[in-house]
Amino acid sequence: MQLGKDKLVRHARYRALFDDEMPSITVGEIKTATDKMWVLGNDKFKKQVEAMAGRRASPLPKEGDRKSVSFINSRK
């Protein structure tokens, strides 16, 4: 109802919300989050969801190539 005073104005303004194409990277982020059941949002939001749900809201960071010298040295 806040898009306009009458039905025609609201309809036109609602349709205008979808005039711009969403960047492909954004679409990819949405698909990945949906497929893997991860939360999509900033770190603060993810922490709030984790606290409420009692489970991780995003994947753990990858530790790197296990054959690399830096990875091997970091395990010593």
N, C-alpha and C positions, 0 to 999 in steps of 0.2 A: 504494500500500500504506500510505502514511502518513495516509490519510484515516480509517482505522479498522482494527480487528482482524479483523473478518469482512466477508464480501461484502455483506451487507445494510446494514451501517453505512456502508461505503464508498460503496455505491450511493446511499443517502439523502444523504450529505454531498456527493457529486459533483453530484447533481441540485440541491441547495440552492445551489450556486455560481451557478446560472442563474435563481434566483428573482427577482432585481432586474433591471429593464429598463435597458439601457444608454442613457445620455443621447443624444439625437439628434445633438448636436454631436460627440460621440465617434464615433458611427457615420459621420457626415459626414467627419470627419478620416481615419478608416480607409479609407473609399471613395476619397477624394481621393488619399491616399498610394498606395493600390493602383493606381488608374487611371493615375496619372502616374509610377509607379515611383519615388516618393520614400520616404525613410526616415521612419518615425514614431517619435519619441522626443525626448528633450531635446537641447540643443545639444551637450553633451559626447558623448552617444551618436552623434549625427550626425557629429561630427568624427572619432570613432573609425572609423566606417564609411567615411567619405571617405578616411581614411588607408589603410585596408585595401584598398578597392576602387580607389583611384586615380581617382575621379570624384566629382562633386558629389552630395550626398545630399539636397539640398533646393533649391528654386528661388531664384534671385537676387531680392533685394528690388526691388520696383517703384519707379521713380524719380519717379512722379507724372504729373500731367496735363501733357503737352508744350505745351499752349497757356497754361498758367498763368504769371503774372508771376514767381512764385518759381522755377519750373523754368527759364524763359528766363534769368533773372538768374543762376542757379547755373551756367549754361553759359558765361558770359562770362569 
